[in-house]
Structures are given as structure tokens and as C-alpha cells.
Amino acid sequence: MRTAWLVLAVVVLADVMDLIDSSIANLAGPSIRADLGGGEVTVQWVLSAYTAAFALGLVTSGRLGDLLGRRRLFLLGMTGFTLASLACGLAPDAVFLIVARTLQGLCGSVMIPQGLALVKVVFPPQHLRKALTPVGPLMGLTMVAGPILAGWLLHLDLFGSQWRSIFLINVPFGVAAAVLGRRVLPRHGGEDPAARLDLTGVGLLTAASALLIIPLIQGRELGWPVWTYVMMAAAAVLLALFVVSQRHSEHPVITPSLFRKRSFVVGLVIVAGFYASLSAFVLVINLLLQQGMHWTPLHTGLTLIPWALGTAVAVLLAGAVLAEKLGRASLRLGLSIAVVGLLALWWSIAHWGADITVWKLAPALLLTGFGSGLVFVPLVDFIIGDATAEEVGTGAGLLNAVQQFAGAIGVAALGTVFFTRVGHPSVHSYFAASELVFGIAAGLNFLTLLLVGLLPTHAQQAHG
């Protein structure tokens, strides 16, 4: 049993590293741009390169685990993630950093999905729930600690490392996890020898995603040349071809029967809107406070504590009580509070402008975080709660992929809206741009709120 707990420790460490890395760069974005140069799109690329690569890898990594072995892939992913973190920390220019972030995202996507499968193998079913109970609170604490850790590291500027320390800190933890993992992870992780990989489907989905992300990020800076519209149109065509290919594939990337479940389809649309809004909010609040208000990263990180704390508390409440008791109503409650929080944030910065303080922002940030936190747990239950044993792996992978990809799209699309509105930078233009994005984010959450009515009353009733 001791070995099983060590396996859980290795897997949780991998999850913590990924969670921190996917959020910590938001706070460091302005510092990275100031050091390495590049246009405003540099910040968007540093964020989107990681999340988009992570999303694309998640779609196929479950099946790759069946083909190549989950232990092998977990260790390969952890080693690659650690080396990519080192490369990020040593990046000489923006292009090198973006490439390293892409590799980091791909390695993370290879590593993370194997972890849960390995944990399920080493814990008997009667002990599995007990083993996973502390994971939720730990992830919540990680979410709270992320902005503070980033601000603290940037403030300390260890050995003159500036922003680089936020990536270099992964290296010792990654080495420790890889060494321990090699000793304790089981040789067999519940692989399916009959699994096959649909290379055509993977290729079409990857190409479609790249053709969408690239013009969304680069288009504004280049003046929206014709090729940007051609690429987005091509992305739509390839996505349609992907859907057709999945219907005729013997080993589809995404199990087709999932799309006959209304709760799954509606849930994914809600996830897309919710996470696009969330990622845009995190990006823009950091840009407003650091570049608009010229607050330090530490000041900004401490300012975001109410948001992170609200999220963590709500996740715990939803997991322990609300999701099961309220069912669909817990989603309505969470999204409603998130809309109110974003509108309160919009009002706060419109009303106080440059006189805004940490305390004036705190109520709106707390509401926004609390509302978002109430959504996370029940949304997962609704989307894959009625999936069969054959569907659950693909469904969970697609859910995580949509979360990540929607986050990348949110950064790309609403980041472009933000920088277009900023125009010639000034305190006033940063506030005006932030008001616009927070208004759009509130609108996205409101639209997802309207879709909740299409879900069944309780997750376990989701059979349509």
C-alpha cells in the first residue's frame, strides 16, 4: 500500500506542475515581453502555445498510452516536460521560448492522462475514492498559490533570473518525480492491446487547430492580410473532413456514440464558452494591472488572492455538497455569480479608473472566482457522468482538450480584441480595453447559462 501512495504522490506532483505552469505564465507575461522584446502578440503566443499544444496532445495520448505503455509514456512526458521547462528558463529570445512552451505543452499532454490510469491500477476499488479525496483540495490550494508564487519569484529575482525562475523551478521537482516514478510506477497500467491510432483523424484535427490559432493571434498585428482569412476557412473545411473521417474510421480518435448524447454535446459547448471567458479574464486582469497600472508582479499576484481563494472554496463546496444536492441548479448558480462578478469588475474599473485599489477590486474578484469554482465539479459530472466504460476515456480526454483549446482560443481571440482596443497604449486605453473584454466575458458566461436548461436536472439522469 505504501507503494500505491508513492505512485499517487508522483502523479499529483505532475498535475501540480502542469496546473501551475499553465497559469503562472499569465502573471509573468509582461515581464517576458519587456525582457525578450517582440510585439503584444508575444504574450498571447507564450500562453496559447502551451495550452493549444496540450489540448492537441490530450486527444490522442490516451490511445498512445494503450499502444506504448502508460508507465513509459508518463516517464517520457515528465522527462520531456522537465527539459522543456529548462529550455524555457534559458530561452535567448521570444521565438525560442514559444517553441519551448509548445514542447512543454505536448509533453504535459503525454504525461497527465497516464497518471489517473496508473493510480487506478495500484489502488483497490474500495480505497480509490479515499486516495483521491485530498487531490481536489490540493489542486484548489495550487490555484491559490500560483499567482502568489509567480509574483514572489519575480519579486525575488533570484540570481538575476527575472521571469526565468518560474520555469526553472520545475526542473528539480521534475527530476525528483522522474526518479521516484521510475522506481514505483507499475509496469502495466491497464493498457488495451487492441487499441489503434487513427493517424488521418489526428492529422486533420491538428492541422485544423493550427490553421485557426495562427491567424487569430497574428492577424491583428499584420493588418489581417488575405491569408489569415484563407487559413480560418481552411480550418473549417479540415474540421468538417475530420468529422466525416471519424464516421468511417475503424479506430476513431473520438468515439462517435458520445455525440449522440445531448448532455455531452451541450456540456462541451458550455465548457468552450466558460473556459474561453475564464482564460481571457486571467490574461486581461494581469495586463491591466501590470502594463496599465504599472503594478509589480508581486502586487498583482497578491491582488488576485480573492479570485483564487473564491475559486478554491467554491470547488470544495461544490465537490462536497452542492453538486450532488443541487444538480443542474449548481451550474446555474455558479454561472450567474460569475456573470455578476465580471459585471462588478467592469463597473469597478469604469467607476474608479486609475484610482482603483486592491480593496476596491477584491469583492468583484471574489465573486468571479467563487462563481467559476462552483462550475468546475458539476460540469465534469454532466459531461461524462453517463459515458459507458468504452466512452469514458475518450470523453475525459476530449473534455480536457476542449478546456485547454477553448482557453487558447480565448487568449487568441479576446486578447486580439483587447490589444486592438488599447491601440496607442495609455492608462485610459488599457481601462477601456479591459472594460470591453470583461463585458464580452460576462456575455459568454450568460450565453452558457442559457444552455444549462438543455442539460438534465441531475447528472446521473443524463441519458439522452
C-alpha positions as CSV (number, residue, x, y, z in Angstrom):
1,M,0.0,0.0,0.0
2,R,2.9,2.3,0.7
3,T,4.0,2.0,-3.0
4,A,0.5,2.9,-4.1
5,W,0.6,6.2,-2.1
6,L,4.0,7.0,-3.6
7,V,2.5,6.5,-7.1
8,L,-0.3,8.9,-6.2
9,A,2.4,11.4,-4.9
10,V,4.2,11.2,-8.3
11,V,1.0,11.7,-10.3
12,V,-0.2,14.6,-8.1
13,L,3.2,16.3,-8.4
14,A,2.9,16.1,-12.2
15,D,-0.7,17.6,-12.0
16,V,0.5,20.4,-9.8
17,M,3.4,21.2,-12.1
18,D,1.1,21.4,-15.1
19,L,-1.6,23.4,-13.2
20,I,1.0,26.0,-12.0
21,D,2.7,26.1,-15.4
22,S,-0.5,26.7,-17.3
23,S,-1.4,29.7,-15.1
24,I,1.9,31.2,-13.8
25,A,2.9,32.5,-17.2
26,N,-0.1,34.8,-17.2
27,L,1.4,36.9,-14.4
28,A,4.9,36.8,-16.0
29,G,3.7,37.7,-19.5
30,P,4.5,41.5,-19.3
31,S,8.0,40.8,-17.7
32,I,8.8,38.3,-20.5
33,R,7.8,40.8,-23.2
34,A,9.8,43.5,-21.5
35,D,12.9,41.3,-21.4
36,L,12.8,39.5,-24.7
37,G,11.0,42.1,-26.8
38,G,8.5,41.2,-29.5
39,G,5.1,42.7,-30.0
40,E,2.0,42.4,-27.9
41,V,1.4,39.0,-29.6
42,T,4.4,37.6,-27.7
43,V,2.3,37.3,-24.5
44,Q,-0.5,35.7,-26.4
45,W,1.8,33.2,-28.0
46,V,3.6,32.3,-24.8
47,L,0.2,31.4,-23.3
48,S,-1.5,29.9,-26.4
49,A,1.4,27.8,-27.5
50,Y,1.3,25.8,-24.3
51,T,-2.5,25.4,-24.0
52,A,-3.1,24.6,-27.7
53,A,-0.3,22.0,-27.8
54,F,-1.5,20.5,-24.5
55,A,-5.1,20.3,-25.9
56,L,-4.0,18.7,-29.2
57,G,-1.9,16.1,-27.4
58,L,-4.7,15.2,-25.0
59,V,-6.9,14.0,-27.8
60,T,-4.6,11.1,-28.7
61,S,-2.4,10.5,-25.6
62,G,-4.9,8.1,-24.0
63,R,-4.7,5.8,-27.0
64,L,-0.9,6.2,-27.2
65,G,-0.8,5.0,-23.6
66,D,-2.6,1.8,-24.7
67,L,-0.2,1.3,-27.6
68,L,3.2,2.3,-25.9
69,G,2.6,1.7,-22.2
70,R,1.3,4.2,-19.6
71,R,4.4,4.0,-17.4
72,R,6.7,4.5,-20.3
73,L,4.7,7.5,-21.6
74,F,4.3,9.1,-18.2
75,L,8.1,9.0,-17.6
76,L,8.8,10.2,-21.2
77,G,6.3,13.0,-20.7
78,M,7.8,14.0,-17.3
79,T,11.4,14.0,-18.7
80,G,10.4,16.0,-21.7
81,F,8.4,18.5,-19.6
82,T,11.4,19.0,-17.3
83,L,13.8,19.5,-20.2
84,A,11.3,21.9,-21.9
85,S,11.0,23.8,-18.7
86,L,14.8,24.2,-18.6
87,A,14.7,25.3,-22.2
88,C,12.0,27.9,-21.4
89,G,14.2,29.2,-18.5
90,L,17.2,29.6,-20.7
91,A,15.4,31.0,-23.8
92,P,17.5,33.6,-25.6
93,D,14.6,35.1,-27.5
94,A,10.9,35.1,-27.8
95,V,10.7,32.6,-30.7
96,F,12.9,30.1,-28.8
97,L,10.6,30.5,-25.7
98,I,7.4,29.9,-27.8
99,V,8.9,26.7,-29.3
100,A,9.9,25.5,-25.9
101,R,6.5,26.3,-24.5
102,T,4.9,24.3,-27.3
103,L,7.1,21.3,-26.5
104,Q,6.3,21.7,-22.8
105,G,2.6,21.6,-23.6
106,L,3.0,18.5,-25.8
107,C,5.0,16.7,-23.1
108,G,2.4,17.7,-20.4
109,S,-0.4,16.3,-22.6
110,V,1.5,13.0,-22.9
111,M,2.2,12.8,-19.1
112,I,-1.1,13.9,-17.4
113,P,-3.6,11.4,-18.9
114,Q,-1.5,8.4,-18.0
115,G,-1.5,9.4,-14.3
116,L,-5.1,8.6,-13.4
117,A,-4.9,5.2,-15.2
118,L,-1.7,4.3,-13.2
119,V,-3.4,5.4,-9.9
120,K,-6.5,3.2,-10.7
121,V,-4.2,0.2,-11.2
122,V,-2.3,0.4,-7.8
123,F,-5.3,1.2,-5.6
124,P,-8.0,-1.4,-4.9
125,P,-11.5,0.0,-5.9
126,Q,-12.6,0.3,-2.3
127,H,-9.6,2.6,-1.5
128,L,-9.6,4.6,-4.7
129,R,-12.1,7.3,-3.6
130,K,-10.3,7.7,-0.3
131,A,-7.0,8.1,-2.1
132,L,-8.4,10.7,-4.5
133,T,-10.2,12.8,-1.8
134,P,-7.2,15.1,-1.0
135,V,-6.5,15.7,-4.6
136,G,-9.3,18.3,-5.2
137,P,-8.3,20.5,-2.2
138,L,-4.7,20.3,-3.2
139,M,-5.5,21.5,-6.7
140,G,-7.5,24.3,-5.1
141,L,-4.6,25.3,-2.9
142,T,-2.3,25.2,-6.0
143,M,-4.7,27.5,-7.8
144,V,-4.5,29.9,-4.9
145,A,-0.7,29.6,-4.6
146,G,0.0,30.0,-8.3
147,P,-0.3,33.8,-8.7
148,I,1.4,34.4,-5.3
149,L,4.3,32.0,-6.2
150,A,4.8,33.7,-9.6
151,G,4.7,37.2,-8.0
152,W,7.1,36.2,-5.3
153,L,9.6,34.6,-7.7
154,L,9.5,37.6,-10.0
155,H,10.0,39.9,-7.0
156,L,12.9,37.9,-5.6
157,D,14.7,37.9,-9.0
158,L,16.9,35.0,-7.8
159,F,20.4,35.4,-9.3
160,G,19.1,38.0,-11.7
161,S,16.9,35.4,-13.3
162,Q,13.9,37.7,-13.6
163,W,10.9,35.7,-15.1
164,R,13.1,32.7,-15.9
165,S,12.8,31.3,-12.3
166,I,9.1,30.5,-12.9
167,F,10.2,27.8,-15.4
168,L,13.5,26.8,-13.8
169,I,11.7,25.9,-10.6
170,N,10.1,22.9,-12.4
171,V,13.5,21.3,-13.0
172,P,14.3,19.9,-9.5
173,F,10.7,18.8,-9.0
174,G,10.6,17.2,-12.4
175,V,13.9,15.3,-11.8
176,A,12.7,14.1,-8.4
177,A,9.3,13.0,-9.9
178,A,11.0,11.2,-12.8
179,V,13.5,9.4,-10.5
180,L,10.8,8.3,-8.0
181,G,8.4,7.4,-10.8
182,R,10.9,5.1,-12.4
183,R,11.2,3.2,-9.0
184,V,7.5,3.0,-8.0
185,L,5.2,3.2,-11.1
186,P,3.6,-0.2,-12.1
187,R,4.9,-1.9,-15.2
188,H,1.4,-2.4,-16.5
189,G,-1.2,0.4,-16.4
190,G,-4.4,-1.1,-17.7
191,E,-3.4,-0.9,-21.4
192,D,-5.7,-2.1,-24.1
193,P,-3.7,-4.2,-26.6
194,A,-6.4,-3.9,-29.2
195,A,-6.1,0.0,-29.4
196,R,-5.1,1.6,-32.6
197,L,-4.4,5.2,-33.6
198,D,-6.3,6.9,-36.4
199,L,-3.4,8.9,-37.9
200,T,-5.6,10.5,-40.6
201,G,-8.0,11.9,-37.9
202,V,-5.2,13.1,-35.7
203,G,-3.6,14.9,-38.7
204,L,-6.8,16.6,-39.8
205,L,-7.6,17.7,-36.2
206,T,-4.1,19.0,-35.6
207,A,-3.9,20.9,-38.9
208,A,-7.4,22.4,-38.4
209,S,-6.5,23.7,-34.9
210,A,-3.2,25.2,-36.1
211,L,-4.9,26.9,-39.0
212,L,-7.3,28.5,-36.6
213,I,-4.9,29.6,-33.8
214,I,-2.2,31.2,-36.0
215,P,-4.3,33.8,-37.8
216,L,-6.3,34.7,-34.7
217,I,-3.0,35.6,-32.9
218,Q,-1.0,37.1,-35.8
219,G,-3.8,38.7,-37.8
220,R,-4.2,42.0,-35.9
221,E,-0.5,42.8,-35.8
222,L,-0.2,42.1,-39.6
223,G,-3.3,44.0,-40.6
224,W,-5.5,40.9,-41.3
225,P,-4.0,40.0,-44.7
226,V,-5.9,37.7,-47.1
227,W,-4.0,34.6,-46.0
228,T,-5.4,34.9,-42.4
229,Y,-9.0,34.5,-43.7
230,V,-7.9,31.7,-46.1
231,M,-6.4,29.8,-43.1
232,M,-9.5,30.2,-41.0
233,A,-11.7,29.0,-43.9
234,A,-9.3,26.1,-44.4
235,A,-9.6,25.2,-40.7
236,A,-13.4,24.9,-41.1
237,V,-13.0,22.7,-44.1
238,L,-10.5,20.4,-42.4
239,L,-12.7,20.2,-39.3
240,A,-15.6,19.1,-41.5
241,L,-13.3,16.5,-43.1
242,F,-12.3,15.3,-39.6
243,V,-16.0,14.7,-38.7
244,V,-16.6,12.8,-41.9
245,S,-13.4,10.7,-41.3
246,Q,-14.5,9.8,-37.8
247,R,-17.7,8.3,-39.1
248,H,-15.8,5.9,-41.3
249,S,-12.8,5.1,-39.2
250,E,-12.4,1.7,-37.5
251,H,-10.5,3.3,-34.7
252,P,-11.8,6.8,-34.4
253,V,-10.0,9.5,-32.4
254,I,-13.3,10.4,-30.7
255,T,-15.9,7.7,-30.0
256,P,-18.8,8.7,-32.3
257,S,-21.5,7.5,-29.9
258,L,-20.6,10.3,-27.5
259,F,-22.0,12.8,-29.9
260,R,-25.4,11.1,-29.7
261,K,-25.6,12.1,-26.0
262,R,-27.2,15.6,-25.7
263,S,-25.6,16.1,-22.2
264,F,-22.1,15.5,-23.7
265,V,-22.6,17.8,-26.7
266,V,-24.3,20.6,-24.8
267,G,-21.7,20.2,-22.0
268,L,-18.8,20.7,-24.3
269,V,-20.3,23.9,-25.8
270,I,-20.8,25.2,-22.2
271,V,-17.1,24.2,-21.4
272,A,-15.9,26.0,-24.5
273,G,-17.7,29.3,-23.7
274,F,-16.8,29.1,-20.0
275,Y,-13.1,28.4,-20.4
276,A,-12.7,30.9,-23.3
277,S,-14.2,33.6,-21.0
278,L,-12.0,32.4,-18.0
279,S,-8.7,32.5,-19.9
280,A,-9.5,35.9,-21.3
281,F,-10.3,37.3,-17.9
282,V,-7.0,36.0,-16.4
283,L,-4.9,37.4,-19.3
284,V,-6.6,40.8,-19.3
285,I,-6.6,41.4,-15.5
286,N,-2.8,40.8,-15.5
287,L,-2.2,43.1,-18.4
288,L,-4.4,45.8,-16.9
289,L,-2.7,45.8,-13.5
290,Q,0.9,45.4,-14.7
291,Q,1.0,47.3,-18.0
292,G,-1.9,49.6,-17.5
293,M,-1.4,50.4,-13.8
294,H,2.3,49.6,-13.7
295,W,1.9,47.4,-10.6
296,T,4.7,44.9,-9.8
297,P,4.1,41.2,-10.4
298,L,4.0,40.6,-6.6
299,H,1.4,43.3,-6.1
300,T,-0.6,41.8,-9.0
301,G,-0.3,38.3,-7.6
302,L,-1.5,39.4,-4.1
303,T,-4.4,41.3,-5.7
304,L,-5.6,38.1,-7.3
305,I,-5.8,36.2,-4.0
306,P,-9.5,36.9,-3.6
307,W,-10.2,35.4,-7.0
308,A,-8.1,32.3,-6.4
309,L,-9.5,31.9,-2.8
310,G,-13.1,32.2,-4.0
311,T,-12.4,29.6,-6.7
312,A,-10.8,27.2,-4.2
313,V,-13.6,27.5,-1.6
314,A,-16.3,27.0,-4.2
315,V,-14.6,24.0,-5.7
316,L,-14.6,22.4,-2.2
317,L,-18.2,23.3,-1.6
318,A,-19.4,22.0,-5.0
319,G,-17.4,18.8,-4.6
320,A,-18.6,18.1,-1.0
321,V,-22.2,19.2,-1.1
322,L,-23.7,21.5,-3.8
323,A,-23.1,19.5,-7.0
324,E,-24.8,16.4,-5.7
325,K,-27.7,18.2,-3.9
326,L,-28.5,20.9,-6.4
327,G,-27.6,19.1,-9.7
328,R,-28.2,21.4,-12.7
329,A,-29.0,24.3,-10.4
330,S,-25.4,24.4,-9.1
331,L,-24.3,25.2,-12.7
332,R,-26.9,28.0,-12.9
333,L,-25.9,29.4,-9.6
334,G,-22.1,29.3,-10.4
335,L,-22.5,30.9,-13.9
336,S,-24.9,33.6,-12.5
337,I,-22.4,34.5,-9.8
338,A,-19.6,34.6,-12.4
339,V,-21.6,36.9,-14.6
340,V,-22.4,39.2,-11.7
341,G,-18.7,39.1,-10.7
342,L,-17.5,40.1,-14.2
343,L,-20.0,42.9,-14.4
344,A,-19.0,44.1,-11.0
345,L,-15.4,44.1,-12.2
346,W,-16.4,46.0,-15.3
347,W,-18.2,48.6,-13.1
348,S,-15.3,48.8,-10.7
349,I,-12.7,49.7,-13.2
350,A,-15.1,52.0,-15.1
351,H,-16.1,53.8,-11.9
352,W,-12.7,54.2,-10.2
353,G,-10.4,54.1,-13.1
354,A,-6.8,54.8,-12.2
355,D,-7.8,55.3,-8.6
356,I,-8.6,51.5,-8.3
357,T,-7.0,49.7,-5.3
358,V,-6.6,46.1,-4.2
359,W,-9.5,46.5,-1.8
360,K,-11.8,48.1,-4.4
361,L,-11.2,45.1,-6.7
362,A,-11.5,42.4,-4.1
363,P,-15.3,42.0,-3.9
364,A,-15.7,41.6,-7.7
365,L,-12.7,39.3,-7.9
366,L,-14.0,37.1,-5.1
367,L,-17.4,36.9,-6.8
368,T,-15.9,36.0,-10.1
369,G,-13.7,33.3,-8.6
370,F,-16.5,31.8,-6.4
371,G,-18.9,31.6,-9.4
372,S,-16.3,29.9,-11.6
373,G,-15.4,27.5,-8.8
374,L,-19.0,26.3,-8.5
375,V,-19.0,25.3,-12.2
376,F,-15.9,23.1,-12.4
377,V,-17.1,20.0,-10.5
378,P,-20.7,19.6,-11.7
379,L,-19.8,20.3,-15.3
380,V,-17.5,17.3,-15.5
381,D,-20.2,15.1,-13.9
382,F,-22.8,16.2,-16.5
383,I,-20.4,15.7,-19.5
384,I,-19.1,12.2,-18.8
385,G,-21.4,11.1,-16.0
386,D,-23.4,8.7,-18.3
387,A,-20.5,7.6,-20.5
388,T,-20.0,3.9,-20.9
389,A,-16.7,2.2,-20.0
390,E,-15.7,2.3,-23.7
391,E,-16.6,6.0,-23.9
392,V,-15.2,7.4,-20.7
393,G,-11.5,7.5,-21.6
394,T,-12.2,9.3,-24.9
395,G,-14.8,11.5,-23.3
396,A,-12.5,12.7,-20.5
397,G,-9.7,13.3,-22.9
398,L,-11.9,15.3,-25.2
399,L,-13.3,17.3,-22.2
400,N,-9.8,18.2,-21.1
401,A,-8.8,19.0,-24.7
402,V,-11.8,21.3,-25.2
403,Q,-11.0,23.1,-21.9
404,Q,-7.4,23.7,-23.0
405,F,-8.2,24.6,-26.6
406,A,-11.0,27.0,-25.6
407,G,-8.5,28.6,-23.3
408,A,-6.1,29.1,-26.2
409,I,-8.9,30.5,-28.4
410,G,-10.0,32.8,-25.6
411,V,-6.4,34.2,-25.2
412,A,-6.1,34.5,-29.0
413,A,-9.5,36.0,-29.9
414,L,-10.2,38.2,-26.8
415,G,-6.5,39.0,-26.5
416,T,-6.7,40.4,-30.0
417,V,-9.9,42.4,-29.1
418,F,-8.0,43.8,-26.1
419,F,-4.9,44.9,-27.9
420,T,-7.0,46.3,-30.8
421,R,-8.9,48.5,-28.3
422,V,-5.7,49.5,-26.5
423,G,-4.3,50.9,-29.7
424,H,-1.7,53.5,-28.6
425,P,-1.1,52.5,-25.0
426,S,-2.2,54.8,-22.2
427,V,-3.8,54.2,-18.8
428,H,-7.1,55.2,-20.3
429,S,-6.9,52.9,-23.3
430,Y,-6.0,49.9,-21.0
431,F,-9.0,50.5,-18.8
432,A,-11.3,50.9,-21.9
433,A,-10.0,47.7,-23.4
434,S,-10.4,45.8,-20.1
435,E,-14.0,47.0,-19.7
436,L,-14.7,45.7,-23.3
437,V,-13.2,42.3,-22.6
438,F,-14.8,41.8,-19.2
439,G,-18.2,42.8,-20.8
440,I,-17.7,40.2,-23.6
441,A,-16.6,37.5,-21.0
442,A,-19.8,38.2,-18.9
443,G,-21.8,37.9,-22.2
444,L,-20.1,34.5,-22.9
445,N,-21.0,33.2,-19.4
446,F,-24.5,34.4,-19.8
447,L,-24.9,32.5,-23.1
448,T,-23.6,29.3,-21.4
449,L,-26.1,30.0,-18.6
450,L,-28.9,29.8,-21.1
451,L,-27.7,26.5,-22.4
452,V,-27.8,24.9,-19.0
453,G,-31.5,24.4,-19.4
454,L,-30.7,21.8,-22.1
455,L,-29.0,19.6,-19.6
456,P,-30.9,17.0,-17.5
457,T,-31.8,18.0,-13.9
458,H,-29.2,15.7,-12.4
459,A,-26.0,14.3,-13.9
460,Q,-26.9,10.7,-13.3
461,Q,-30.1,11.2,-15.4
462,A,-28.0,12.2,-18.4
463,H,-29.1,9.5,-20.9
464,G,-30.0,11.4,-24.0
